[in-house]
Amino acid sequence: MSKVDLSIDGMTCAACVRRVETVLKKIPGVNDASVNLAARQAALDIDDTALNAELKDKLLAAIDKAGFVGQIQEPDAAPHSLQEKSAQEIQTLKHEFWIAALLTLPVFVMEMGGHMVPAFHHWLMGVISLSTQHLIQALLTTLVLIWPGRHFFTHGLRALSRGQPEMNSLVAVGAGSAWLYSMVVVFLPTLIPESARHVYFEAAAVIVTLILLGRLFEARARGKTGAAIEHLIGLQPKQARLLDQATGLETDVAIESVKPGDILRVRPGEKIPVDGQILQGHPFIDQSMITGEPVPAELAPGDDVAGGTINTTIGFTLRATHTGSDTVLARIIRMVQSAQNAKLPIQATVDKVTAIFVPVIMAIAVLTFITWYALTTDISASLVAAVAVLIIACPCAMGLATPTSIMVGTGRAAQLGVLFRQGDALQQLKSTCIVAFDKTGTLTQGHPSLTNLQITGEHEWTSNQILQIVAAIQHQSEHPIARAIVDAADAPQPPNASKQTIEHTVTSVQGFEAIKGFGVKASVCVDGQTLAVAVGSAALMRELGMNPAPLEQTVNAWAQMGQTPIHVAINQTIVAIMAVSDPIKPEAKQTIEELHARGIQCVMITGDHALTAQAVAKQLGIDSVQANVRPEDKATVIQSLQTKISDPNKAGKPVVTFVGDGINDAPALATADVGIAIGTGTDVAIESASVVLMSGELNKVVTAIDLSRATLRNIHQNLFWAFAYNVALVPVAAGVLYPVNGMLLSPMLAAGAMAFSSLFVVSNALRLRFIQAVKH
């Protein structure tokens, strides 16, 4: 399955979105198409076998036939700014609005000025005859409709001819009906009863002008919904300082010309141009753009840095490792764009309504006209009511309700260091009732240290020798506990180590085997003698046929202090036990408390000894613990939690969220309803998780849940007002209040209200920009 992204211009409402999706899905090879009205983009799932240049041409042709303009977005291209396109759209709308306003003003003044100021009416009639006024209004209104208002007719009537009416169709039929009726009154008056010979040129012109104004306001507000993406794109430096190692000369080059392996110089205060590895210098780097944390981090030679972050102190050199579309920043931008273009499950309801909305509104308008005419025989009043129904019922607000909130919510999340890789996670996360945590590297800092080493039984090995043998094996492991043992062996004086001189030399390690969740084993050659060495838990010892029971008292005592016990066996004999302690993250306890305050249960799933896990859980206030669990078995535990949880007081399916490091916990992350991976700043390619926390700070889990709940609450507000607006005002426009209080809704007021509804929805979504992260 391949992904193809398209940019699409010309869409204005939810009906447009549905039409584009329909024509794209009909093309052979397209499995699914999701169109985002706010972003003006479409995301397609294409069969790998069907993806070719011919298919791309068919996609663009289908979009063109539907009345829109499409463009393929190449996946390998570096992310680009939408600001220029947005600015161009705003400029075009501004130009069209002012033309329409200048042409409409005389029409409005001539027709409505006399109603507001009777003296003006008498003066005007003395200067310009009524027939001449009507001719001037006809000319100016026609110019409004065929010049700035032509898009409503070219798009709307074309859609109507295909039996797929949309917002432009409603405007075209409404404004066109008022204009056509008025033209008949002016040029063929005998066709209309004398009592009904009223012109509505001002209604047609004002409708177009107000809708253009509404679109201008909407475009400006919608531009702000992509502010987070624009900010991220703006972080990309334009130049890099290339260092010639042979001559020592530094040259400014375009960022596009930098290749992996190039040596670059970064001066104080400059943005780091591309991803790289520090060669010289100990700078403090502001990594807030990827971690959300404002405090600069001190880095050293060998550390990785991300392009777009800022060097706040001394200059340094780096070797470029990733450039162009492969940089961390480029991948972050693609992740955010992907999440923003996602269609949440809640959108399915909107799609069902919009599929029949415009045809129903047009039917209501026809029924309104027939009913009014049957009751009053006043063709003029019947026309006004029907036009008001058509104009008031624009589905713009419904089309914008969901995508604008998603764009702002996911954009704000990225600014706070939370990346939603999958759009549906944004909706699911709000229903979380259980958060299951991995321990090492998630609840703890992931940098354990060796705290105890005790020899057991009678044998020839000293503690120092055992430490060196174990370290030789653990050199081949990337587990944090393995790193702690290696670091202890490299230290000048390991904890509790014998001060005797090491009498044996480790020459090789063969047959290394990592037994996930249990430990490791290997054959170690010491002074030419091959030893079978196993390092791990008591369960591993029992599995290999040894009895760890005599050491249980010591092991339990260490475990109760939060230390992880490790057994060491040589040639089927347990010769020592070690203990490793991993400090708990300072924000972990507050994170658990924050989750409890939100009614969420906390579970810890770990491969650690049960007593060690219980000790950590007791310190943090975790509700339940699953210990001695292998990484591949964590997925089974997640499944059991998903099966058992049931809360009749919660609406919808209860959600189990798992938080892990994204590597060893991949099966659990994939199995959970929502998988949250703890990132390391530059590690964003965590494929198993649907949410990535760019820093290792655990409180971002609470921030992610808060963002999800706030965004979905915002979507529900938008949908409520979008639907309520139509439910309330369509009957008013049809005239149901006329028998009660004589109220009729003018088509001009209907156009203003329609524009306001879209602006209200976008403005409400923009409130999500002010969500703050949970502090510790």
Secondary structure, 3 states (H helix, E strand, C coil): CEEEEEEEECCCCHHHHHHHHHHHHCCCCEEEEEEECCCCEEEEEECCCCCCHHHHHHHHHHHHHCCCEEEEECCCCCCCCCHHHHHHHHHHHHHHHHHHHHHHHHHHHHHHHHHHCHHHHHHHHHHCCHHHHHHHHHHHHHHHHHCCCHHHHHHHHHHHHCCCCCHHHHHHHHHHHHHHHHHHHHHCHHHCCHHHCCCCHHHHHHHHHHHHHHHHHHHHHHHHHCHHHHHHHHCCCCEEEEECCCCCCEEEEEHHHCCCCCEEEECCCCECCCEEEEEECCCEEECHHHHCCCCCEECCCCCEECCCCEECCCCEEEEEEECHHHCHHHHHHHHHHHHHCCCCCCHHHHHHHHHHHHHHHHHHHHHHHHHHHHHHCCHHHHHHHHHHHHHHCCCHHHHHHHHHHHHHHHHHHHHCCEEECCHHHHHHHHHEEEEEECHHHHHECCCCEEEEEEECCCCCCCHHHHHHHHHHHHCCCCCHHHHHHHHHHHCCCCCCCCCCCCCCCEEEEEEEEEECCCEEEEEEEECCEEEEEEEECHHHHHHCCCCCHHHHHHHHHHHHCCEEEEEEEECCEEEEEEEEECCECCCHHHHHHHHHHCCCEEEEECCCCHHHHHHHHHHHCCCEEECCCCHHHHHHHHHHHHHHCCCCCCCCCCEEEEEECCCCCHHHHHHCCEEEEECCCCCCCCCCCCEEECCCCCCHHHHHHHHHHHHHHHHHHHHHHHHHHHHHHHHHHHCCCHHHHCCCCCHHHHHHHHHHHHHHHHHHHHHHHHCCCCCC
